[in-house]
Amino acid sequence: MFRLHRLSKKKLSLALFAVGLIVSFAAAALPYPNPGESYIQTYYSDATRTQVVGERSYGHCGESYSWGTLKGYFTLSKVTCGTGGPEGAN
């Protein structure tokens, strides 16, 4: 019984490590915005990218926001703005 318990702890540790690794790689894949830049991720229901199901914004142009379903297929758009914020947006 002790051996089975020890084996399951090893499996659990390995699974948690794998999940952490996957999450860190996914987070590292998104570009980091420079000053005067923001990114908008638009999420779609499937690979045809015809039905929008969510959106996420991050960066230095205006407030960050998110809505809807934030998983699956997405496109990434870069937005530039003046150094003073969204007033100077292009």
C-alpha positions as CSV (number, residue, x, y, z in Angstrom):
1,M,0.0,0.0,0.0
2,F,2.8,2.4,0.8
3,R,4.4,1.8,-2.5
4,L,1.2,2.6,-4.4
5,H,0.8,5.8,-2.4
6,R,4.3,6.9,-3.2
7,L,3.9,6.1,-6.9
8,S,0.7,8.2,-7.1
9,K,2.6,11.2,-5.5
10,K,5.2,10.9,-8.2
11,K,2.6,10.9,-10.9
12,L,0.8,13.8,-9.3
13,S,4.1,15.8,-9.1
14,L,4.9,15.0,-12.7
15,A,1.4,16.0,-13.9
16,L,1.6,19.3,-12.0
17,F,5.0,20.1,-13.4
18,A,3.8,19.4,-16.9
19,V,0.8,21.7,-16.4
20,G,3.0,24.4,-15.1
21,L,5.3,24.1,-18.0
22,I,2.5,24.2,-20.6
23,V,1.0,27.3,-18.9
24,S,4.4,29.1,-18.8
25,F,5.1,28.3,-22.5
26,A,1.6,29.6,-23.5
27,A,2.1,32.8,-21.6
28,A,5.6,33.3,-23.1
29,A,4.2,32.9,-26.6
30,L,2.4,36.3,-26.5
31,P,4.4,39.4,-27.4
32,Y,5.1,41.9,-24.7
33,P,4.0,45.4,-25.7
34,N,6.5,48.3,-25.9
35,P,5.6,51.8,-24.7
36,G,2.9,53.2,-27.0
37,E,1.7,49.7,-28.0
38,S,-1.2,47.4,-27.1
39,Y,-2.4,44.0,-28.4
40,I,-5.9,42.8,-29.0
41,Q,-6.6,39.1,-29.1
42,T,-9.9,38.2,-30.9
43,Y,-11.2,34.7,-30.2
44,Y,-13.3,32.7,-32.6
45,S,-15.5,29.7,-32.3
46,D,-13.6,27.5,-34.8
47,A,-10.7,27.5,-37.4
48,T,-12.8,29.4,-40.0
49,R,-12.6,32.5,-37.8
50,T,-16.0,33.7,-38.8
51,Q,-17.8,33.9,-35.4
52,V,-16.2,36.1,-32.7
53,V,-16.7,34.6,-29.2
54,G,-14.4,36.8,-27.1
55,E,-11.7,39.4,-27.0
56,R,-8.8,40.4,-24.7
57,S,-6.7,43.6,-24.7
58,Y,-3.5,44.3,-22.9
59,G,-0.7,46.9,-23.2
60,H,-0.2,50.6,-22.8
61,C,-3.1,52.1,-25.0
62,G,-6.1,52.5,-22.7
63,E,-7.5,50.1,-20.2
64,S,-7.0,46.4,-20.5
65,Y,-10.3,44.4,-20.9
66,S,-11.6,41.0,-21.7
67,W,-15.0,39.5,-22.4
68,G,-16.5,36.2,-23.7
69,T,-14.7,32.9,-24.2
70,L,-10.9,33.3,-24.1
71,K,-9.7,30.0,-25.5
72,G,-9.3,28.3,-28.8
73,Y,-8.6,30.0,-32.1
74,F,-7.6,33.7,-32.1
75,T,-5.9,36.4,-34.0
76,L,-3.5,39.0,-32.6
77,S,-3.5,42.6,-33.6
78,K,-1.0,45.3,-32.6
79,V,-2.3,48.8,-31.8
80,T,-0.1,51.8,-31.6
81,C,-0.9,55.0,-29.7
82,G,0.9,58.2,-28.7
83,T,3.0,58.2,-25.6
84,G,0.3,60.2,-23.8
85,G,-2.2,57.3,-24.0
86,P,-5.2,56.6,-26.1
87,E,-5.8,60.3,-27.1
88,G,-3.0,59.9,-29.6
89,A,-4.2,56.6,-31.1
90,N,-3.6,56.1,-34.8
